[in-house]
Amino acid sequence: MKTSTILKWITGGLEAFFSIPILGGFLIVSNLWAPLWIMLGLHILTLVFAAREMESKTGSIVGIVTSIVGWIPFVGFIMHIITAIILLVDAAATSAREKIASQ
């Protein structure tokens, strides 16, 4: 499995966690928005690996935008959901494509 695919699974799962109402927002606010900075770094890292491996960069770009606007109530919640869906669908599609190619 490619590094970018693994990172998409990780960042997609974290974005899904942050989209949990109340719990995700509480975690972000109680840590003074540090999780958004961490996610920004992870999305940039994922973007670099996706570009290097010639994979889709859409999820990482949306994730970067989400990390920037994630502090806005409700907007951040919706963006976390959208980003999680994009990243997890992309990771699943890439995993399926790699599995077919290896057979």
Helices and strands as residue ranges (DSSP letters): H 3-18, H 23-30, H 34-52, H 58-69, H 75-102
